[in-house]
């Protein structure tokens, strides 16, 4: 959900929640008006909560295809593909036909594909 749509939904939900007491107070409402106002308030609150929990629209989609060879030595890291430290990123990650990754030496590491570490 883009930021603009999120603001629009929040504003409309707020209007629905705020106008509910006005319906209750005007013209001594009957059972039908009270039921309608209750439904209006419930829908407004549900829309507000839903909009607040939506993730930003700037999701990343990482793709690595036919990458070359990578070598690491002496404590280095080699990745042929996609690297997402600590699993960062909210979109999809895809790696196809990645190259060979080789690590030699102490504390060296190599990944061919997707590295979430």
N, C-alpha and C positions, 0 to 999 in steps of 0.2 A: 504494500500500500504506500503510495507516495505521500509526502508530507502534506501537500495541498488537500488530498482527499481525506487524510486523517483529521486535519483541522476542520474541514467541512462537516464530517460526521460528528466530531466532538461539539461543534457549534449547534448543529441541529438537535443533538441529544440534549444539550443544555437548555435549548429553547423548549423542548418537549417537557423537560422536568420542571422548569420554572413556570410554565403556563398552567400546569396541572392545578395548583392551589387557586388560581384565578377562576377556573371552571367550577371548582367546589364552592367558591364564595359568591359567585354571581347568580342571581335569580333563584335562590334556594333550590338547589338541584334535587331531582328525584333519583330514584334507584338507577335508572338507565344512565343518567348523566354521571352519577357517581361511579358506576361500573366502567363507563368510557374513560373517565379521568384516571381511574386506577390502571386501566390497560395502557393508556398514554404514558403514564409515569413509569410503568414497568418496561415498556419498549424503549423509552428514553434512557433509563438506567442501563438496560442491557446493551444498547448501542454505545453508550459512553464507555462501559467496561470493555467491550469488544475492541473499540478503537484504541483505547489506552494500551492494550496488550498486543497490538499489531507490531511486527518488526518493521524497521525502515525498509523502504523500497530499493535501497542500494545494495542488493545481494550480489555477491561476486560469484562468477562461474569460471572456474579455472580448468583449462584444457591443455594437455601436453601430448603431442603426437609426433612420433618418429624423432625422438631426441637423439643426440649424439652420445658418445662415451664420456664418462666422468670418472676421474681418479682422485682419491684422497690419500694423503700420507702424513705422518707426523702429527696426529691429532686433528686432522682436517675432516671435513664432511663433504661428501659428494652425493648429489641428487640429480638423477635424470628423470624429470617428471615434475610434479607439483609438490611444493613444500608449504605446509601450513603449521607453523609453530603453535603448540598447545591447542591444536584443532581450531584455530581462528578461521573466520569466514562463515557466512551463513548460507552460501549457495552450494552448488554441486561442484565436485572435483572429478576429473576424468583423465586417465592416462592410458594411451594406447601405443603399442610398439615402441616402448621406451628403450633407450640404449643401455649398454652395460655400465654398471657402476661398480667400481673396485676400490677397496680400502686396504691399505697396508700400513703397518706400524701401530704403536700403542695409541689408544683413545681415538682411533680413526673410525669413521662409519660411512657406509654407502647405501643408498636406497635407489632402486629402480622402480618407479611408480609414484605413489603418493606417500609422502612423509608427514605424519601428524605429530611428530615428537618435537 
